[in-house]
Amino acid sequence: MNEQVHIAAAAHFEAAASVSALPAGHRAARLHGHSYLAKLRAKLPAGWAPFAGGEVDALRARIERCVAPLDYAHLNAILAQPTDENLARWVRARIEVPGIDSVGVQSTQHAGVDLDANDHAHVWRRYVFQSAHQLPNVPEGHKCGRMHGHGFEVILHADQDLGARDLSIDYDRLDALWAPLHAQLDHACLNDIPGLDNPTSEVISAWIWQRLAPQLPELSWVTVYETGSCGAHFDGSHYRIWKEMTLDSAVQLRRAPADDARRRIHGHTFTLRLHLHAPLDAVLGWTIDFGDVKELFTPVFQRIDHHPLHELPGLEDADCVSLARWIRAHTPLPQLDRIDLYQTRGCGAILSWGESGPALPI
């Protein structure tokens, strides 16, 4: 598949709302408030930003201006039904950015909706369970062969053609479907649960899929975070994993105008996600060992963490797109098919050359 580049940007706003379209007695039908996050992902045409490499900052400035009227507002004075879906539509109608792939609104850290141009909704909801496990088939001496535990996180993803509706899949419906599974998984040894004798992240995601898909036809992916920095997805037939890390690095944008602050040496705490796609190993129960991903990527990581990235040999410039391409070219992981690189929360570049996989919260 040809390389695709998406620029991502996000902006916060604080607002109050009530949603009368929800059933009587629903807590969100009362006046309440959220720290919202509006998100935008676009394939920007060449020349759209003031200079090559300035796309991320330009898109961030555009979405911040767009949502400014929503900040510290009573949203019902702007929208009769201020659902996440309708807020995403409101942003999409006013943002005036070419090549928009999706617009999303995240009303809490644990739930959100992304809409494409055809009002196809991707709804996600995050859950947590605390459990122990051990992996019985790993090589002798592997740390995961010992009994240990995690604060696992699960994200249920559901896709639906929204049409003109104010709401897609209600978060409460997802909560109700998740509740019996949470009762089985939380404060348990996963190996003792039927079907989870080898409870890797991949196996857990498939186990959850098999139990939810008959009740939730809209289910599109199940994501399991084993730790805060790695996890697996399953969509009923394909497995994907990701590994996340941060880079505390210096940059200088050589293509910025002479009087632009970005021409000076500055820095970011970048968030980097490596996404990989591979078949499931029938014995080990994983696609690729997270430890192997870390080991193979470590030489690249050591070249970019706590370094001046603009001095990397062969790097066109130190913007997110150029950096993601450099990382791709130097990473010895054939299963790698997507790189997300954010310079600040939700603002960065997504470089992909395979199946894009599900969106993850930012």
C-alpha positions in Angstrom: 0.0 0.0 0.0 1.2 3.5 -0.8 2.3 5.7 2.0 -0.4 7.9 3.5 0.2 11.0 5.6 -2.4 12.4 8.0 -1.8 15.5 10.1 -3.6 15.5 13.4 -4.5 18.4 15.7 -6.5 18.8 18.9 -7.9 21.6 21.1 -9.5 21.6 24.5 -12.6 23.5 25.6 -14.6 23.6 28.9 -18.3 23.7 28.6 -21.7 22.8 30.2 -24.5 20.9 28.4 -27.6 18.9 28.9 -28.9 16.3 26.3 -32.7 16.0 26.4 -32.6 13.4 23.6 -31.5 10.9 26.2 -34.1 8.8 28.1 -35.8 10.5 31.0 -33.7 10.2 34.2 -30.4 9.8 32.3 -27.6 11.6 34.1 -26.5 13.4 31.0 -30.0 14.9 30.5 -29.2 17.1 33.5 -27.0 20.2 33.2 -23.4 19.1 33.6 -20.0 19.9 32.3 -17.0 18.4 30.6 -13.4 19.1 29.7 -13.9 18.4 26.0 -11.2 17.6 23.4 -11.9 18.3 19.8 -9.7 16.3 17.3 -9.1 16.6 13.6 -7.2 14.4 11.2 -6.6 15.5 7.6 -4.7 14.7 4.4 -3.5 18.3 3.7 -2.5 19.3 0.2 1.1 20.5 -0.5 1.4 24.2 0.1 -1.5 24.5 2.6 0.7 25.5 5.5 2.8 28.7 5.6 5.9 26.6 5.0 6.7 22.9 4.5 6.9 21.3 7.9 4.5 23.8 9.5 1.4 21.8 9.0 0.9 20.5 12.5 1.1 24.0 14.1 -1.1 25.5 11.4 -3.8 22.8 11.9 -3.6 23.2 15.6 -4.1 27.0 15.3 -7.1 26.4 13.0 -8.9 24.0 15.4 -8.2 26.2 18.4 -9.9 29.2 16.6 -12.8 27.0 15.6 -13.7 25.8 19.1 -13.0 29.1 20.8 -16.8 30.0 20.8 -17.4 26.7 22.7 -15.0 27.4 25.5 -16.8 28.1 28.8 -20.1 28.2 27.0 -23.5 26.7 27.7 -23.6 24.5 24.6 -27.4 24.3 24.5 -27.4 27.9 23.4 -25.4 26.8 20.4 -26.8 23.3 19.7 -30.2 22.0 20.7 -28.7 18.6 21.3 -25.0 19.0 22.2 -24.0 15.3 21.9 -20.5 14.4 21.0 -21.7 13.5 17.6 -23.4 16.9 17.0 -20.4 18.8 18.4 -18.2 16.9 15.9 -20.5 18.0 13.1 -20.4 21.6 14.3 -16.6 21.6 14.2 -16.5 19.9 10.8 -18.9 22.5 9.3 -16.8 25.4 10.5 -13.2 24.3 10.4 -12.6 25.0 6.6 -9.7 22.6 6.2 -9.2 20.6 3.0 -8.8 16.8 3.0 -10.6 16.1 6.3 -10.5 12.4 7.2 -12.3 12.6 10.6 -13.4 15.0 13.2 -13.8 13.8 16.8 -15.0 14.9 20.2 -13.8 13.3 23.4 -16.1 14.4 26.2 -14.1 12.5 28.9 -10.7 10.6 28.9 -12.7 7.4 28.6 -15.1 8.0 25.8 -15.5 9.7 22.4 -16.8 9.8 18.9 -15.1 10.3 15.6 -17.1 11.2 12.5 -16.0 10.9 8.9 -17.3 13.1 6.0 -20.2 10.7 5.4 -21.4 10.7 9.1 -20.0 7.3 9.8 -19.4 7.3 13.5 -16.6 5.5 15.3 -17.6 5.3 19.0 -15.1 4.2 21.7 -15.3 3.6 25.4 -12.5 2.7 27.8 -12.7 0.2 30.8 -10.2 -0.9 33.4 -9.8 -4.2 35.3 -7.1 -5.3 37.8 -5.9 -8.9 37.3 -3.0 -11.3 37.5 -1.7 -13.7 34.8 1.3 -15.6 33.6 2.1 -16.8 30.1 2.8 -20.6 30.2 4.4 -21.0 26.8 7.1 -18.3 26.8 10.8 -19.4 26.8 12.4 -20.3 30.1 13.5 -17.2 32.0 11.0 -14.9 30.3 9.6 -12.5 32.9 6.1 -13.0 31.7 6.4 -16.7 32.6 6.2 -15.7 36.3 2.9 -14.9 37.9 2.5 -11.1 37.8 -0.3 -8.5 37.4 -1.5 -5.5 35.4 -4.0 -2.7 35.5 -5.4 -3.8 32.2 -7.4 -1.3 30.1 -10.0 -2.3 27.4 -11.4 -0.1 24.7 -14.5 -1.2 22.9 -14.8 0.3 19.4 -18.1 0.4 17.5 -18.8 1.7 14.0 -22.2 2.9 12.8 -23.7 4.9 10.0 -25.2 7.8 11.9 -27.3 9.5 9.3 -29.1 12.5 10.7 -29.4 11.1 14.3 -28.2 13.1 17.3 -26.7 10.0 18.9 -25.0 6.8 17.7 -24.4 4.0 20.3 -25.1 5.2 23.8 -22.1 4.8 26.1 -24.5 3.3 28.7 -25.3 0.4 26.3 -21.6 -0.3 26.1 -21.4 -0.2 29.9 -24.2 -2.7 30.2 -22.5 -5.1 27.8 -19.2 -4.8 29.4 -20.4 -5.3 33.0 -20.6 -9.1 33.1 -17.2 -9.4 31.5 -15.7 -7.0 34.0 -17.2 -9.2 36.8 -15.3 -12.2 35.4 -12.0 -10.4 34.7 -11.5 -7.9 37.5 -9.5 -9.0 40.6 -9.0 -12.5 39.1 -6.2 -14.7 37.9 -6.9 -14.7 34.2 -5.4 -18.2 33.7 -8.2 -19.6 35.8 -10.9 -18.3 33.4 -12.0 -20.8 30.6 -10.5 -19.8 27.3 -7.7 -17.7 28.9 -5.2 -20.4 29.9 -2.6 -18.4 27.8 -3.8 -14.8 28.5 -1.7 -12.6 26.2 -3.1 -9.2 25.2 -4.0 -10.7 21.8 -5.9 -13.7 23.3 -7.7 -11.5 25.8 -8.9 -9.2 23.0 -10.2 -12.2 21.0 -11.9 -13.6 24.1 -13.7 -10.3 24.7 -14.6 -10.1 21.0 -16.2 -13.6 20.9 -18.4 -12.7 23.9 -19.5 -9.2 22.7 -19.8 -9.5 19.0 -23.1 -11.5 19.0 -24.7 -8.8 21.2 -23.1 -5.8 19.5 -23.1 -6.1 15.7 -21.5 -2.7 15.5 -18.4 -3.9 17.3 -15.4 -3.1 15.1 -12.3 -3.6 17.3 -11.4 -4.6 20.8 -8.3 -3.1 22.3 -6.4 -4.4 25.3 -3.7 -2.3 27.0 -1.4 -4.6 28.9 0.5 -1.6 30.2 0.1 2.1 29.5 2.6 1.9 26.7 1.6 -1.3 24.8 -1.3 -3.4 23.8 -3.2 -5.4 21.1 -6.2 -5.0 18.9 -8.5 -7.6 17.4 -11.3 -7.1 14.8 -12.7 -10.6 14.6 -10.0 -11.8 12.1 -6.9 -9.6 12.3 -4.5 -8.8 15.2 -2.5 -5.6 15.6 -0.2 -4.5 18.4 1.5 -1.1 19.3 4.3 0.0 21.4 4.4 3.6 22.7 7.3 5.7 24.1 8.2 9.3 24.7 11.2 11.2 23.3 12.6 14.3 25.1 14.4 15.8 22.1 15.5 19.1 20.6 14.4 20.3 17.2 14.9 23.1 14.8 12.8 23.7 11.7 15.2 24.8 9.0 12.4 25.6 6.5 10.6 28.0 8.9 10.8 31.7 8.0 13.9 33.5 9.3 12.0 35.4 12.0 9.9 32.4 13.1 10.6 31.0 16.6 10.6 27.5 15.2 13.9 28.3 13.4 15.5 28.5 16.9 16.5 25.3 18.7 13.6 24.3 20.9 12.2 20.9 22.0 9.2 18.7 22.7 8.3 15.6 24.7 7.2 13.6 21.7 4.8 10.7 21.9 5.8 7.9 19.5 3.6 4.9 18.7 4.8 2.0 16.6 2.0 0.0 15.1 2.6 -3.6 13.8 0.6 -6.2 12.0 1.4 -9.9 12.1 -0.4 -13.3 12.3 -1.0 -14.9 15.7 1.6 -17.4 16.9 -0.5 -20.4 17.8 1.8 -21.6 20.6 2.9 -18.3 22.1 -0.4 -16.6 21.7 1.0 -13.3 20.5 1.9 -11.7 17.2 5.2 -10.2 18.3 6.7 -10.1 21.8 6.6 -6.5 23.1 10.0 -7.1 24.5 11.3 -8.0 21.0 9.9 -4.8 19.6 11.6 -2.8 22.3 14.9 -4.6 21.8 14.9 -4.2 18.1 13.9 -0.5 18.3 16.3 0.4 21.1 19.2 1.4 18.7 16.9 3.8 16.9 15.5 5.1 20.2 18.9 5.8 21.5 19.7 7.9 18.4 16.6 10.1 18.8 15.9 10.4 22.6 17.7 13.3 24.3 19.3 14.3 21.1 19.1 17.3 18.7 16.9 15.7 16.0 17.7 18.3 13.4 21.3 16.9 13.4 20.2 13.4 12.3 22.0 12.4 9.1 19.6 12.0 6.2 16.8 13.9 7.9 15.1 16.4 5.6 13.9 18.6 8.5 12.8 18.1 12.1 9.0 18.3 11.6 6.8 15.4 12.5 6.3 14.0 9.0 10.1 14.1 8.2 10.9 12.5 11.6 8.3 9.7 11.1 9.8 8.9 7.7 13.3 8.8 9.1 12.1 6.5 11.9 10.5 4.2 9.3 13.6 4.1 7.2 15.8 3.1 10.2 13.6 0.7 12.1 14.3 -3.0 11.5 10.8 -4.3 12.1 9.2 -5.7 8.9 5.8 -6.0 10.6 5.7 -2.2 11.2 3.1 -0.5 9.1 2.2 2.8 10.9 4.0 5.4 12.9 2.2 8.1 15.0 4.4 10.9 16.2 2.8 13.7 18.4 4.8 16.8 19.4 2.1 17.8 21.9 -1.1 16.0 22.9 -3.1 15.2 19.8 -1.0 17.3 17.5 1.4 15.5 15.1 1.6 13.2 12.1 0.4 9.7 11.3 2.4 7.9 8.7 0.9 4.6 7.4 1.6 2.2 4.6 -0.7 -0.7 5.5 -4.1 -1.1 7.2 -4.5 1.9 9.5 -6.2 0.1 12.4 -8.4 1.6 15.0 -7.9 5.1 16.5 -6.6 5.3 20.0 -7.4 7.9 22.6 -4.9 10.8 22.8 
